């Protein structure tokens, strides 16, 4: 979800007709693109090139979405991937150069290379305005994502929407039941069975999917660790409490979220190591750390985890408590 306030993109997209009205000729526009002053987003749409190259892939997608809306039928709404990104939900495994839209008048419009136009029923009460643009409601967006994504990819976005409080599992389940006739909706059931609002990152959602696919014993997410005085000391990503094992996913999001202002990466890693040692001291547990790259070799990683879990015996109650 948005770490800070989303970047305000109001007025970033400039249309060709606006540049012509300001006195530029088509030749001058082409020259500004060639010299790196303007970035050509799509047909008839431009933005400041320096700004464009400073944006994340997600914010570049948001700019593309605004360029699409600026030249679209008034009933056009951002849906699927584009709705998820605009609402700050994580997406993974999707082509962010393509903007996803649906029209409330039931029409799909013409096919375009940088745009996926979905046909179907889109009543006005399924639409809300976010950051100045129309998007599908989070509950609908969650189901939309399950119809165009793999289970793993959809789980990442659905977990993100749930964690942000933009929708609920029950709400998504009810919407999915009402739209069970949608194409490719069978995987929605699997995603909802796996979804959990407690997960805080795409890495944690991928890890949960990995546990499921490899048939590993399901751990508890976001387990609270308390100190000698019963005060919360830390929260671990996953824990097999009965076996005395906890697992931490090391990803970019964690480094960005928990690094203190001005803290070097080396200092952060040392502090994280001290945190891990303190957790082990308080609980008597052992730690497993995994990375994004290791999830791409699931059988190897699963074998390592199985060995660690098999080496542990049932442990007595220790310094942890379930999150409220």
Secondary structure by P-SEA (a helix, b strand, c coil): cccccccccccccccaaaaaaacccaaaaaaaaaacccccccccccccaaaaaaccaaaaaaaaaaaaaaaccccccccaaaaaaaacccccccccccccccccccccccccccbbbbbccccccccccccccccccaaaaaaaaaacccaaaaaaaaaaaaaaccccaaaaaaaaaaacccccccaaaaaaaacccccccaaaaaaaaaaaaacccccccbbbbbccccccccccccccccccbbbbbbcaaaaaacccccccaaaaaaaaaaaaaaaaaaccbbbbbbcaaaaaaaaaaaaaaaaaaaaccccccccccccc
